[in-house]
Amino acid sequence: MERTRTPRILVVDDEATTRVSLAEVLRLEGYEVVTASSGEEALGTLAAQSPFDLMVLDLKMPGMDGLQLTEAVQKRSPDMVIILLTAFGTLETAIQAIRRGAHDYLLKPCPVPQILESVRKGLSKRHQEQHRRELVSRLEHTLSELVAVELTDEGEPLVLPSADEILEAQDIRLDRRRHVVSVGGRSVNLTPTEFRLLACLMENPDQVYSPQQLVRHAQGYETDPWG
């Protein structure tokens, strides 16, 4: 069984005491921690080392400040979790931080438990998002394989449903997302099977389907040829 990789955290603060103490607290929690004393050094570290999962940084730093660093990092690594710390918090800077991609905005002096909780939530959110993307990628790959091997009884590729959410034909309108069908502006109640059959026919109006193909599309299983 593959071991879970230890999350990597980059701590960025021009104040040595804060930087060292925060890094030690995070290491004691089991995280792999690297530090940087400026925004410029942080960018160099991010470019030179293996990917980081999360960054904790100070808002007010000489040179590149926390907001500028947040924006630069989001362009390079949009999935990195960013937590901003500041002793000069205002509503305006908080809004700017969130708009530029920060996960959280904490005021100094910030209790250690609050920082650790923000880190845990940020890493959990990142893990869930990565897991969701992996599932979507696997589903797309599986669908591609199914399309490659799916043949009709006559040996021709079966035309699969399109990705359009709204299908229209004359006065019939089918909303795939809301699962609603209307005719001439009036709603029509259909069973799930009827809905899938109608969608199949509307997607490919010039396609001739055999009864077996329609059953396969609507119900998901094969049938014997109908006599």
C-alpha positions, 0 to 999 in steps of 0.5 A: 500500500502506498504511503501518504506523502507528508504535506510540504509547507513554505513559511514566509516571514521577514521576522526571524523569530516568527518564521522560526517559531512557526516553522517549529510548531508545524514540524511538531505537527508532522509537516515538512517545512521550509522557510523563506525570509522574503517574497523574492526568496520564496519564489526562488524556493518554489521554482527550485524545490519540489512542489509545496502543498501550502504556504503561510506568509506575512502580509507586510514584508520589504520588497514583494509583500504578501498580496503580491506574492499570493498573486504570483504564486497563484499564477504558477501553482493555482492549487496551492493553499495560501494563508496570510498573517498580518498585524495590520489587518483591514477589511480591504486587505482581507478582501484583496487577499481572498480575491487573489486566491488566499485560503485564509486571512489571520490576525497577529498575534494568532493563537497556535491552535487557530493557525493549525486548524486553518492549515488542516482545513486548507490541506483537507480542501486541497486533497478533496479537490485533487481527488475530485479531479482524479476521479473526473480524469478517470471517468473521462479515460474510461468513457474514451475507452468505451467509445473506442470499443462500442459498436452497433450490431451493424459494425458502425460506431454508436453515436453517444450523447452530446455534452449540451445541457439544452436540446431543442427540436421545433417546439420541444425543449429538453434541459439536461441539467434540470431534467425538464422537458417542455413542448410549446412552453408547457412542461411535460412529465417524463419518466427517467427512461423516457427522458433518456430516450428523448434525449438520445433521439434529439441529439442525433435527429438523422440517426436511425437506431435499432430497438436494441440500441435504444434499450442499451442507451436508456437502460444500460443493458443488451437485449436480443434482437426483436422479431 
